[in-house]
Structures are given as structure tokens and as C-alpha cells.
Amino acid sequence: MCTRATNKVLHGVLKQLKSQSNVTFARSVYYLNRPNLQPIRTQLATFEGGSVELEMDNSSGIAVLTLSNPRRLNSMTGKMMVDMADCVGELELWKEGKGLIMCGEGGNLCSGGDLTFVRKALHYGEEMAAYQHDTLTRLLNLPLISVALVQGHTLGGGAELSTACDYRVMSPSAKIGFVQIKMGLTTAWGAATRLTRLLGRRKAIDLLCSARILLPSAAFHEGLVDYVIPRICDDELQETKNWLMRNFCNYDTSIMRAIKSLVVNADLSMDMSVALDNERKLFAQTWGGPVQRKALDANIKHK
Ligand SMILES: CC[C@@H](C(=O)O)C(=O)SCCNC(=O)CCNC(=O)[C@H](O)C(C)(C)COP(=O)(O)OP(=O)(O)OC[C@H]1O[C@@H](n2cnc3c(N)ncnc32)[C@H](O)[C@@H]1OP(=O)(O)O
């Protein structure tokens, strides 16, 4: 998915790098078909509520992407999906970028799809999933190191968003769970594909089929989370920035961006688009189906 834009990014990075050194690169090019997302974008924009904001700091090279729908624990509305896509577009053009932190306002990353939006959007499952697959694949492929700050109740779609980052840092008080199966759904936003690549088949099946809600120690043990913030920390966003800078920002930015692009390129040749295509088609069959409707009527709290 996506990838005229990512391809452009890769070539931009390589061009930038070549102008600074004598290193030569094999030209790895990948072309995948990007669907026409304009009609679903127009639909999604009508499901209002919340926003997604981007702050890019040229001096540190670190950007912060903040989900903001705090009254509903930053659950994602259609409008927030459109905002997020636009932020990713800006990041694709940002040449100074070293790192990105995805976080949520008020101590929660995201509690999933906004259930008010979900109830109204039961006819747009496949299209909505295609829109999110495109945004999140482009996010995952950015030529910078991305980290999700997992705070509060990171559930369902929120857990899916976290898998679209290269790494996950978790607050000691947070919980993370892929609760989609309890909601009568398969994954909407590409997490089955990404989780399998991240953790392997056995763990992906376990997390997705058990709907287990993990505390930080278990999430770290499973390999889902890379760093658990110490309890004494009073600024978790700053601690995440420090972790990112300490681990990934010690060397030349253009080389780091080129390495990330090459890793993305190698990964994409495993045909992620086919896996996402299957994931989207299956999800569309569960979205709006009898099991999901029953779960929505039950107003489940995932405790
Ligand atoms: C399409 C995406 C799909 C997917 O990935 O495939 C999904 O994400 S499905 C959605 C999965 N998420 C849920 O089902 C979350 C349901 N909510 C809960 O389980 C609980 O609210 C909680 C997240 C465990 C938090 O519990 P608690 O700490 O007790 O707070 P409250 O329940 O009082 O929540 C505060 C406030 O926020 C509203 N809220 C929370 N999550 C959502 C949501 N996903 N959509 C809409 N609103 C949400 C909650 O209803 C409360 O509002 P009020 O009732 O108005 O006070």
C-alpha cells in the first residue's frame, strides 16, 4: 500500500545522502497500487470530534503526534483519521526528522475506535480500513524512528495504532489489549499483519484471540513493548524523548534515515500489501455483522 509517496521519500533520502558522501546505494524500488481514498476521506471527515495534532521541532529533530479526544479517552473519530493522514503527509516532507512520538492527550494513548463513530459507520468497514491501512503503512515507513507512548487504556484500535510505530514505550500504569475479538471484529487497522511480523505467529494469535489485556511487565515479556518507564518518572513524554534520543539519535541523521528506508524497503518486499488486502477483506465481513452488533449493544467495558 501507499507507496509512491514512500518511494519518493526513499529517493529523497538517498539523494540527500549521496550529495554528502561517496557511498553508493543499490536502487531498490517498490511500487504498489494505492487505492483512491478521496471518497472515504470525504465520508470520514463528516464524523466529527477530536483532533490529531503534530508538532515538529527542527532543532531536536523530534516530532510529537498527539491524539486528542480526551473526554472519550482519545478514541478515534473519522475526523481524527483524516487529521492523522494529513500529519503523516507533513512528516513525509520533513527532511530534518530523526524521531516521532505518538501519544495521547491526558495520559491515554487511545481506547480504540470511537464507539459513537463506530455505530454510525457500520457501512464503511472496508473503505475505512483501507484509509487507515494507507495512513499507518505510510507512518511505519517514515524515514525516522517512531515510538508509541502507551499510556492509560490502550485498547482495540489504540493497540493497533501502537503497532504502526517502530517501538513502544509503556507507562507503568498503562494497559494494552487487542480486544477486537470481544467486539465481534477482526483487526480494522492492520495489526494482525504488523503484529505477526513483530512477534511471530504464535504470539500474534495468542494476543489477538485471547483479547488479553497486558500490564507493562507482561507486554515487555512478550516483546510487544521495548521499554517500561520507571514508576518515579513524572514526565513520561520527556522520558520517551530521552529514550529515543539515547538509543537512536547518536549518529549522522542522513545515514540513520537511509538505514530506516532500506529496512522498510526490505520489509516491503515481503508483500505486506497482499497481507493487508486479506486483513481488510476479512475485517469488512465482521464489521456491521451480528457478532459486532451484539457486542456494541452490550456496552462492554474491557477491564
Ligand atoms: C474500529 C476500531 C476497532 C478495532 O480496532 O478493530 C476498535 O477499536 S473497537 C473499540 C474498542 N474499545 C472499546 O470497546 C472501549 C470500551 N470502553 C472501555 O472498555 C472503558 O471505557 C475503558 C477504556 C476500559 C475505560 O474505563 P474507565 O476508566 O472506567 O472509564 P470510562 O469507561 O468511564 O470512560 C471514560 C469515558 O470515555 C468513554 N470512552 C472510552 N472508550 C471509548 C471508546 N472507544 N469510544 C467512545 N467512548 C469511549 C466512556 O464511554 C466514558 O464516557 P462517558 O460514558 O460519557 O463518561
Ligand as a Chemical Component Dictionary entry (heavy atoms), coordinates in Angstrom:
data_LIG
# 
_chem_comp.id                   LIG 
_chem_comp.type                 NON-POLYMER 
_chem_comp.pdbx_formal_charge   0 
_chem_comp.three_letter_code    LIG 
# 
loop_
_chem_comp_atom.comp_id 
_chem_comp_atom.atom_id 
_chem_comp_atom.alt_atom_id 
_chem_comp_atom.type_symbol 
_chem_comp_atom.charge 
_chem_comp_atom.model_Cartn_x 
_chem_comp_atom.model_Cartn_y 
_chem_comp_atom.model_Cartn_z 
_chem_comp_atom.pdbx_ordinal 
LIG C1  C1  C 0 -12.556 0.254  14.571 1  
LIG C2  C2  C 0 -11.691 0.044  15.693 2  
LIG C3  C3  C 0 -11.921 -1.253 16.440 3  
LIG C4  C4  C 0 -10.767 -2.156 16.058 4  
LIG O1  O1  O 0 -9.630  -1.988 16.450 5  
LIG O2  O2  O 0 -10.983 -3.073 15.265 6  
LIG C5  C5  C 0 -11.991 -0.876 17.907 7  
LIG O3  O3  O 0 -11.169 -0.204 18.420 8  
LIG S1  S1  S 0 -13.351 -1.357 18.756 9  
LIG C6  C6  C 0 -13.318 -0.322 20.226 10 
LIG C7  C7  C 0 -12.509 -0.946 21.322 11 
LIG N1  N1  N 0 -12.594 -0.145 22.516 12 
LIG C8  C8  C 0 -13.603 -0.285 23.387 13 
LIG O4  O4  O 0 -14.519 -1.057 23.191 14 
LIG C9  C9  C 0 -13.503 0.584  24.628 15 
LIG C10 C10 C 0 -14.754 0.476  25.514 16 
LIG N2  N2  N 0 -14.530 1.204  26.753 17 
LIG C11 C11 C 0 -13.984 0.649  27.836 18 
LIG O5  O5  O 0 -13.677 -0.515 27.866 19 
LIG C12 C12 C 0 -13.773 1.549  29.023 20 
LIG O6  O6  O 0 -14.319 2.812  28.758 21 
LIG C13 C13 C 0 -12.252 1.730  29.335 22 
LIG C14 C14 C 0 -11.462 2.152  28.096 23 
LIG C15 C15 C 0 -11.703 0.428  29.938 24 
LIG C16 C16 C 0 -12.086 2.867  30.395 25 
LIG O7  O7  O 0 -12.828 2.576  31.555 26 
LIG P1  P1  P 0 -12.896 3.658  32.749 27 
LIG O8  O8  O 0 -11.534 4.043  33.179 28 
LIG O9  O9  O 0 -13.847 3.130  33.761 29 
LIG O10 O10 O 0 -13.502 4.968  32.081 30 
LIG P2  P2  P 0 -14.939 5.163  31.444 31 
LIG O11 O11 O 0 -15.491 3.889  30.933 32 
LIG O12 O12 O 0 -15.789 5.937  32.384 33 
LIG O13 O13 O 0 -14.547 6.053  30.154 34 
LIG C17 C17 C 0 -14.481 7.469  30.224 35 
LIG C18 C18 C 0 -15.331 7.994  29.084 36 
LIG O14 O14 O 0 -14.702 7.611  27.858 37 
LIG C19 C19 C 0 -15.660 6.950  27.035 38 
LIG N3  N3  N 0 -14.961 6.007  26.149 39 
LIG C20 C20 C 0 -13.936 5.193  26.459 40 
LIG N4  N4  N 0 -13.576 4.493  25.379 41 
LIG C21 C21 C 0 -14.385 4.877  24.373 42 
LIG C22 C22 C 0 -14.480 4.493  23.005 43 
LIG N5  N5  N 0 -13.666 3.582  22.432 44 
LIG N6  N6  N 0 -15.410 5.121  22.268 45 
LIG C23 C23 C 0 -16.249 6.055  22.785 46 
LIG N7  N7  N 0 -16.204 6.442  24.086 47 
LIG C24 C24 C 0 -15.271 5.853  24.864 48 
LIG C25 C25 C 0 -16.567 6.247  28.037 49 
LIG O15 O15 O 0 -17.784 5.886  27.431 50 
LIG C26 C26 C 0 -16.717 7.346  29.076 51 
LIG O16 O16 O 0 -17.590 8.335  28.592 52 
LIG P3  P3  P 0 -18.951 8.698  29.421 53 
LIG O17 O17 O 0 -19.735 7.428  29.478 54 
LIG O18 O18 O 0 -19.586 9.774  28.603 55 
LIG O19 O19 O 0 -18.469 9.146  30.769 56 
# 
loop_
_chem_comp_bond.comp_id 
_chem_comp_bond.atom_id_1 
_chem_comp_bond.atom_id_2 
_chem_comp_bond.value_order 
_chem_comp_bond.pdbx_ordinal 
LIG C1  C2  SING 1  
LIG C2  C3  SING 2  
LIG C3  C4  SING 3  
LIG C3  C5  SING 4  
LIG C4  O1  DOUB 5  
LIG C4  O2  SING 6  
LIG C5  O3  DOUB 7  
LIG C5  S1  SING 8  
LIG S1  C6  SING 9  
LIG C6  C7  SING 10 
LIG C7  N1  SING 11 
LIG N1  C8  SING 12 
LIG C8  O4  DOUB 13 
LIG C8  C9  SING 14 
LIG C9  C10 SING 15 
LIG C10 N2  SING 16 
LIG N2  C11 SING 17 
LIG C11 O5  DOUB 18 
LIG C11 C12 SING 19 
LIG C12 O6  SING 20 
LIG C12 C13 SING 21 
LIG C13 C14 SING 22 
LIG C13 C15 SING 23 
LIG C13 C16 SING 24 
LIG C16 O7  SING 25 
LIG O7  P1  SING 26 
LIG P1  O8  DOUB 27 
LIG P1  O9  SING 28 
LIG P1  O10 SING 29 
LIG O10 P2  SING 30 
LIG P2  O11 DOUB 31 
LIG P2  O12 SING 32 
LIG P2  O13 SING 33 
LIG O13 C17 SING 34 
LIG C17 C18 SING 35 
LIG C18 O14 SING 36 
LIG C18 C26 SING 37 
LIG O14 C19 SING 38 
LIG C19 N3  SING 39 
LIG C19 C25 SING 40 
LIG N3  C20 SING 41 
LIG N3  C24 SING 42 
LIG C20 N4  DOUB 43 
LIG N4  C21 SING 44 
LIG C21 C22 SING 45 
LIG C21 C24 DOUB 46 
LIG C22 N5  SING 47 
LIG C22 N6  DOUB 48 
LIG N6  C23 SING 49 
LIG C23 N7  DOUB 50 
LIG N7  C24 SING 51 
LIG C25 O15 SING 52 
LIG C25 C26 SING 53 
LIG C26 O16 SING 54 
LIG O16 P3  SING 55 
LIG P3  O17 DOUB 56 
LIG P3  O18 SING 57 
LIG P3  O19 SING 58 
# 
